[in-house]
């Protein structure tokens, strides 16, 4: 009986181990496949596919949430490469996601730029340089032509021009996109930490103030009670006692303590 239980327990453990091993293998295969798909994408990071970057789009394809024809910058050639990798039939570019166009780069009309930095914040590969209230410019060799800088510009000083000889490197664009996301996440965490520290300090100050108020109120009550201590029914006292009391009152008056009324 014991031997049978041991055998069954071992089989159960082995089965669970194999299940986890298969799950890990599937996860690894999914990551590998997503990386291979991402390697075939143009790395414009434009979001026209409906996802915030080429890698998220690749992962969505692996999960079965996105189709292979949602990338306008990749065009027909990109769809063909994805179809071959995934052993699927070729299909035309989805009209809902845009049209295939010649590659372009952004150009800032520098005499119109007001230095608002909104385009810098929008660029997914940090291809725009400048500072607040200073002229901005596009590094054409880094620009992927994503067009994300166009909508936020309040003075319409950005236009797209033919890329010509300016050709970005897809692998570099991928790295710049990842580094930017890491920087933004780090800045987000730092900002949250500063806000938490500020909030904590304010809460601590708020917690301390009631204590101070209670202490001040107790001191004030004690002072008032002390002021209210006055000799009563002194009419029948001897002249000497009354003189002593008068001397005490004189000292209290000299100390600034007002005499009791009534």
Phi, psi and omega in degrees: 000314180296318179300320180296317179297320179296319179296316180296319179297317178297320179295321179295314179299318179296319180297316178296320179298318179294322179298314179295322179297318179294320179297317178297319180297318179297316180297317178297315179299320180296318179295319179296315180296319178299320179295321179292321177294314181302324180295338181267350182275156188285349178062032173286336181056038187273338180082002181295338178287348183100003180233152186281052179135166183292318180296314175301324177295316179299317179295325178292325176297317180298321180284352181083014181270340182229154179264171184277357186247036184251012185246095179300318180298327178287330176063199182297321180297319179294320178297319180297319180294317179294319180298320179293316180298317186266002180057050177240167177283146176291145175219151182296161177299136179293120180296334180292342183254359177127189180234155178283132182225158173300151184289139180229167174229158181277145175228128179263125173287097192295334179286345179258345184295132180257001176073037184280344179072004182294325178291324178298318179293331183276335186292122185282349183236017178053048180265001180245132181241152181156181180220166181302131179064018175238158181297139176256158176213153180262131173277100190301326182288347179256342184290130179265357181074028185289339179070009181289344179278346184291307185300320185283347184292118185282348183241011178050048181260011180245135175222158179263134179234159178305139184293329181059233182275355181280109181234118177285158177262123186302316181296322178294320179297321178298314181296319181293323178297315180293316180296322178297315180297321177296318179296316180297321178293319178297316179296323179297315180296318181296319178295318179296322179293319178296318180295319179296319179295318180295317179296319179296320179294320179295319179295321179295320178296319179296323180291327181284326184301314177302324179296316179297320179296319179296318180296315180298320179295320179296319178296318180296319178298317179297320180296316180294320179297323179293321179295329184280353178281102182230148177293133181244156176054053184266000185296326184269003181284160179290157178304324180295316180295319180295323178295322178295317179296318179300322179294320178297315180298323179296319178294323179294321179294320180293332178279355178093009178273118183290149178290151179291138178270152174088000000 
